[in-house]
Amino acid sequence: MENVRILVVGSIVLDRVLRVAEFPRPGESVRGEVVGVFPGGKGANQAVCAARLGATTSFCAAIGPDPDGTEMIMKLRSEQIDCSMVHSIERAATGTAGITLNDLGQNTIVVALGANMMFEPEQALKAAHQQLHHVLLLQGEIPLEASRAAAEASQGLVIFNPAPAIAPPLSMYPLIDVLTPNESEAEYLVGYPIHDEKTAEKAAKELIVRGCKSVVITLGAKGAYFRAADDEGLIKAPTVSAVDTVGAGDCFNGALAFALAHKLDLRRATRFAVQCASYSVQHVGAQTGMPYFDELGSDVRALISP
């Protein structure tokens, strides 16, 4: 398998997870069970996915000078991720998230991004200049100015995951090779609900008109709709028993970056990413559920190494 390099410029967040039978209504208190504390953040999650699949992965992020940040960087380094571009910001706290899971595997998340929102564009620009990469992976949990600076400096393929829902300025779309919103994020961008292949196709067409080269809209258990210049379609997800959907979108993006770095076309790359995300939802924890390449089925591995 070819050695590919992926640079992730993005967020790092500590996830504190509780499980409840049903989500509380406004004003209601319910009993829950502590699941655990897990390293997370969309950027860190996507970096772990890419690294476990086998990419040489570099991560650029911002943390606070606190034990949470130090511990998470140690965990990322244990995944063989280059964290030399992670910066500690004084008078800032490392990002944290409160995650509630119900018995259906659904989740609600409240994030305090802390140091992530103090990410300087100069840091992102420097990382994109200095870290060799085939694919640059960006998300919405750092300032848009930082993501844009990295995209402008990148010599590789640029994937932008606008999550949580965030609208890039029109001038940023031409810098994006692949835009990867989920249903709700796509709805935020185009202004109408996305719930099936037909509405996903309509939204993807509108987003490409804005200047990005291709679009992949993830549709949860339905799979993902992709649209490129010469191909489009719905890639259906396999039927699995989901226990935790936290991090599934991050797994999808990390796997998509890995596949595109191996020069797969968007159809095959989307199929590979859908399979990886389906694996991740069968495990608890955003990063702990990320698959290693050898854990994937032979038919999935064959998409990368025929």
N, C-alpha and C positions, 0 to 999 in steps of 0.2 A: 504494500500500500504506500502510495506517494506521501512524502512528508509535506504537510501543508501548514501554513502559519496564519493564525487568526488573532487579530487585535480587538479586544473588547474595551470600549470606553463607556463607562456607565456607573451604576449605583451599587452600593453595598449596604445591606440592611440586616439587622438581627431579628429573626422571626420568633415571636412567642405565640405558641399555638394552644388553643383550647378546643375541646370537642363538646358539642351539645346535641341533644336529640333533635330539637328544632330551634331555629333562630328566634331570639326574643323579639316581641313587638315593641314599638316605642313605649317607654315607661315600664316595661316588664323586666323582672329579674328572673333568670333561670339558673339552675345548677349545671355546672359543667365539670369536665375532667381535664386535667392538665396533660397535654400530649407531650410537650417538650419545648425546648429552645433550640432553634436551628439557624445556621448561617443562611442568609438569603440576600435579597435585592436582585432586581432583574439583571443587572450587569454581571454580578458575581455568579448568579445561577447559570446564565448563558455561557460564561467562561468555563465553569465546571463541566457543563455538558460537552462543549467543544474539546476540552482537555481529555475527558474520559473516553471520548470516541477516538482520540488519537492525534488530535491536532497539537502542534506547538503553539501554545496559547499565552498571550500577554494581556495583562489587565491594567487599565489606568482608572483610578478612582480616588475619592476623598473620604477620609475617616476623621474622627475626633481623637484627641490624645487620651483615650480611655481604654479600660480593659476589654470592652466589647470589640473595639476596632482591632486591637492587637491580636486577640484570640482568633478573629475571623481571618485576618491575613495569614496567620500561622496555618489555619485549615486550608486556605487556598494554596499556599506553598506546598502543603502535603499532597495536593492534587497535581503537582508539577506545573503550576501556573507561575509565570514570571510576574511578580508584583513590584518590580523595581520602580514602576511609575505610579504607585499608590502614594498619595500625599496625606500627611497628618495636618489638620487645620486647627490652630489654637482657638480657644473659646468657642469651639463647636462640638456637638455631640455626634457620635456615630449614629447613623440612621437606625430606626427601630420600627417594627410593625407588630400590631396585634391581629392575629388571625383566628377566626372562629370557624370550625368545621361542623357540619351537621351529619346526620346518619346517612344522607344520600351522597356524601362526598363533595357537596357544594361548600363554598366558602365565602365569608365576608372578610375584608381586610381594611384596616386603618393604618396608614403609614405616616410616621414623622420622619421626614427625610434628612433633617439635620445637616451634617457636613456635605451631603450630596448636592444640596442646592447652593453651596459656596464653591463649587467646582469652577475653576477659572478657565476661560477659553484658551489661554496660553498653555496650560497644562495639556489640554487635549491636542492642541496644534503640535506641541513638542512630541507627544507620544506618536502621533500619526507620521511625523517626520522621521523619528529615530527608530521606531519598532518596525522591522520588516514584516509585511503581512500580505496575504493573498486576499483576505476579506476583512473589512472593518465592520464591526457590529455595534450599533448604537440603539439606545432606548430613550424613554421620556422621563426618567427619574433624575436627570441632571438638567441644568439650564440649557435651553435650546441653543444659546450662543456657543456653548462648549461643544455640543454635538455638531453644529454647523462648522466650527473651526476644524474639527477632526475630519469631517467629510471633505472640506475644501483642500486639506493637506494630503488626503489619502491617495495613494497610487494603486489601490486595490479596489475590489468590488465593495460597494457600500450598501449595507442592509440597515434600514431604519425601522425599528419596532416602536410605533407611537403609543407606548403604554407606560403608565395609565394614560387615558385619552388625552392627547395633546395635538394641537394643530400646528404643523410647521408653516412658516410663511411661504407664500408662493415661490419666492426666490430660492427656497431650499430644495424644492422638488427636483430640479434638474441635476442635483448632486446625488440623488438617491437612485441606486440601481434596482433595489427591491424594497418596496414598502410592505410591511407585514402587520396590519391591524387585525384584531379579532372582531367579532360581530359588533360589539358595543362601541369599540374604537372607530370602526368604519362608519357606524351610524353617526358618531360625533363629527366625523370629517365631512360627510355628505348630507346629513340632515334628515335622513329617513331610515326606518328600521331595516336591518339586514337579517334575514331569517332563513334563506334558502339559496339555491344555486342561481335562480333568476335575479334576485335582488343583489346578490354578491357580484354577479356579472355586470349589472348596471353600475354599481358603485366602483368596481375596478376600472371600467371604461372612463368614468368621470375623473378618477384619480390619475390615470395615465395622461389624460388631456392636460392635467396641471403640470406635467413635465417629468415625472418619474418614469423609469424605463419599464418596470413590471410591478405587479401587485400580487400578493398572496394574502387572502382573507381567511383566517382560521375560524372554523364553525363548530368548535367543540366536538361532541360525539359524532357529528355529521362528517367531519374531516376538514378539508380545506379546499377553497377555490383559488386557482391561480390563473393569471393572465399575463402573457408575454407578447412580444411583437408578432411571433409566428405560431403561437399555440395557446390554448386555454382549456379549462375543464375543472371538474370536481374530482378530487381524490378522496374516496370514502375511507373512513377510519374503521379498523376492525372492532368487533364487539368485544368489550372487556368489562370486568367488574371493577369499577373505579372506587378507590378508597380515599384518595386525596388528589384533588385537581390543582392544588397550589403548585406552581412551577411548570405546569404542562405547556403553557405558552412559551416560557423561557426555554424549555427543552426543545420545543419545535424550532425556535429561532437558532439556538446553538447547533442543532442538527442540520438545519437548512444551510447555515454558514459552512459547516463541515462539508456537506455534499457539494455546494457550489464551488468551494475551494478545490474540490477534486474534479471540477469542470463538468459536472453533470448538467444536463439541460434542466429547465425549471420544472418540468413534469416529473422527472425522476427524482430530483432533489426534494420536491414537495412530498412525493410518495415516501421517501426515506424519512423525512422529518415527521410525517404523520405517524409512521410506525414507531419512531422513537418516543413521541409524545404519548402514544397509547401505552407504551411500556411504563412511562413515568407515573401515570395516574394509578397504577396498581401498587404503589409504594408510598409510605408516609414521609413527608418532608420534601421541600423543594429541591434541595441539592442531593439528599440521600437517595432520591428516586431517579436520578440521572443514570442512564445505562452506560455500561462499558461496551465497547464495540463487540467483544467476544460473547456478550450476553444476548445479543440480537440473533434472531433466526437466520439461518443460512440464506434464505431468500432475500432478507433485508440486507445482509452483509454483501450479497452479490450485486446489489445496486452500486456499491462503491468499488468492489473488487470482483468483477465478473469472472 
